Amino acid sequence: MSSIRFKPALVALLAASAFAGGALAADLKIGVAEALSGGAAQYGTAIRNGFQLATDEINAAGGINGNKIVLVVEDEQGKKEDAINVFKKLIFQDNVLMVFGPTLSNSAQAADPIAQAAKTVAFGTSNTADGITSIGDYVFRNSVTEADVLPETLRVAIKNANIKKVAVLYGNDDVFTKSGYDNFKKALDDLKLPVTTTETFAKGDVDFKAQLTKIKATNPDAIVLSALLAEGAPVMVQARQLGINVPFIGGNGMNSVKIFELAKGSSDNLYVGSPWSSSNATPENTKFIKAYSDKYKMAPDQFAAQAYDGMYIAAQALKTVKVSGNLTADRAALRDALPNVKWTGATGAFAFARAKDRTGKPAGYDAQQQAIVGVTKGTQFVIEK
């Protein structure tokens, strides 16, 4: 009789214990807004893969204080309007702790204000245009700005390729490529390097022969190119077809192993700079390249590496946050923890540097890292100094 009497109490006690134990472990929902279709998918897919690889590793190692990271992934198609809508969905419907993305700087300029107004961290791993982190103190990125990388890329290219004068070609209707041009121009002015001509194109253009013919007539020693892959790769192909065999000096948008596929054998002598290189044989990078290659059966690129490190950077901050279940408080706590993170990963030693808004007041957080400059040879980026 007594055993029958106490069974319900015992069941209730076990149920309560199980519930309490379950309350200690929760899913940490993190939004991922990337271009998984459209022209920018060649970046966005690699970025998503980098996030997934890091998440799998973190969860397999016990997660964040026993909690598992769950990615809520949405395709923003590389379009501003879609990025805005995806940010709204992730923040207000899915109730994620933070949002990674979007892929392009154009989209970040449009969508990051949504996150800032909602006091939710927006963390870019591929946005390098000027002004992104001036949006506010909930905006972070671990992608080094073009302003920091391009002068070093130019320095190394000039030294190794004996460049005395350059032509410039850039996309004039995109935040990223326009920012790249502005930073290239400033660096060229600082170096007092003559520019033989400056030509432009628009997103979606496929024929660049008119601009390249003008460039060829000025006989430059190199072509400075601020472009995304969709336009940059055919630019290189058409240049070689016209007999222009000088080096190209590109920005962040050209730094992808996809160039070897898209430029169809015309990709040699492209100089690009980034904190990451496939030829950088640190233990952290070697581990990442092997894990990525094993999982996805392809080589990683800069964008996959930065996403991979971005997730680990967020994880270090999350480990210091006591998740309360109050979303507003948890989002604020994560935002307060992130600036203190220091991490050494596939892209090397990393720390955040405080950015300022247009009035000079402290705003979001930029990446503080050293650039590595590589030049394409065959199907590899070879480090040069």
Protein Blocks (a to p, Z undefined) as FASTA:
>chain_A
ZZmmmmmmmmmmmmmmmmmmmmmpccddddddddfedjklmmmmmmmmmmmmmmmmmmmn
npaghiacddddddehhpaklmmmmmmmmmmmnopabdcddfblklmmmmmmmmmmnopa
cddfkbcbghklmnpmkbccfbdcfklmmmmmmmmmmmmnopabdcddddfkbfklmmmm
mmmmmmmmmnopacfbdcdddehiabfklmmmmmmmnopabdcddddfklmmmmmmmmmm
nopabdcdddfklmcfklmmmnnopagoiacddfbdfklccfklmmmmmmmmmmnopacd
fklmmmmmmmmmmmmmmmmpccehiaklmmmmmmmmmmmpccddfkopadddddddfkop
acdddddddddddddehjaccddZZ
